C-alpha cells in the first residue's frame, strides 16, 4: 500500500475514535443534567417543609 493510503486510514480511524470520545462525553453530560433535576426537586421539597 502507498503511504498516502496508510495515512488516510490512520486519519479515518483517529476521527472515529474522537467522535466516540465526544459521544461518551455528551452522554455523561446528559446523565448529569437529568441528575440535577432530581437534586433540585429534593432541595425544593426541603424548602417547602421548612
N, C-alpha and C positions, 0 to 999 in steps of 0.2 A: 504494500500500500504506500501511497505517497505520504509525505509529511503533512501536506495540507489536509488530507482525509483524516489522518490521526488527530490533528489539531482540531478539526471541525467536530469530530466525535467527542473529544475531550470537552470542548466548549458546550456541546449539547448536553452531556451528562452533568457537567457542572451547573448548567442552567436548571436542569430538572431538580437537582439537589437543592439549589437555592429556593426554587418555588416550593419544594417540600417543606423547607425550614420556615418560610414565610407563612405557609398554610398552617403549620403546627402552632406558630406564634399567634396567628389570628384566632385559631380555635381556643387557645388558652385565654386570650383577651375576652372572647365572647363568654366563656365559662365564668371568668371573674366578674364580668358585667352582670350576669344573672345572679351570682352570689351576693353582689352588693344589694340587689333588691331585697333579698331575704334579710340581710343585716339591717337595712333601713326600716323594713317592716317591723322587726323586733324592737328597734330603738323607738319607733313611733308608738308601739304598744306600751313600752315602759314609760314614755312621757304621758300617755293617757292615764295610766294607773296612778301617777303622782298627783 
